[in-house]
Amino acid sequence: MRSNHSKGFTLIETLVAIAVLMIAVAGPLAIANKSLNAALYARDQSTAAHLAQEEMELIKNIRGNAYKNGSPWLNDFSAPNCPSTNGLQKCDVTVSSGGLFDFKNCGAVSTGCPLYLSSERYVHDVSLGARSTIFSRYFTLIPTGAGSGAGLSSEDYQVEVVISWNEGTVPNDVRLRSELTNAVE
């Protein structure tokens, strides 16, 4: 005798198979998405750390050049470049295409001076085809020697470099601090 049952899958069996397949694929995709986001955050954090180190090295270079030329190292950080050395003024410095130091007063901008990427370096403006980046940067100089009784000169300062960026709506920053004394390191 013949049966009326045809061979194949029912609609329910097909839907269950599709649901199992979706769960099997969705898990690894979610993990891959989280991994990609973590890699992008690590890239931004690494870039910010390098930008902070670059700024600190520029400041130390300015100080070293001042000592080499026999002038006080804070002269380059006073008006009109950076009008205040009391830690309240936010400034940034980059190297111009001619090899000169390019200071920018960030004023009251809470996140610092925006950075733009040219074909060669990070700069302060969009000239020469530079494109905007997610990063902003500033440094402050805070006196540590004046009146501290620690035997430090009035030319001893704590330098803090701050790199800021937003990851979506989440603000991030990298901070680098160093003590600069009245001696070449």
Secondary structure as GFF3:
##gff-version 3
##sequence-region A 1 185
A	DSSP	alpha_helix	11	69	.	.	.	ID=ss1
A	DSSP	three_ten_helix	73	77	.	.	.	ID=ss2
A	DSSP	beta_strand	90	95	.	.	.	ID=ss3
A	DSSP	beta_strand	101	107	.	.	.	ID=ss4
A	DSSP	beta_strand	113	117	.	.	.	ID=ss5
A	DSSP	beta_strand	122	123	.	.	.	ID=ss6
A	DSSP	three_ten_helix	127	129	.	.	.	ID=ss7
A	DSSP	beta_strand	131	143	.	.	.	ID=ss8
A	DSSP	beta_strand	157	167	.	.	.	ID=ss9
A	DSSP	beta_strand	170	180	.	.	.	ID=ss10
###
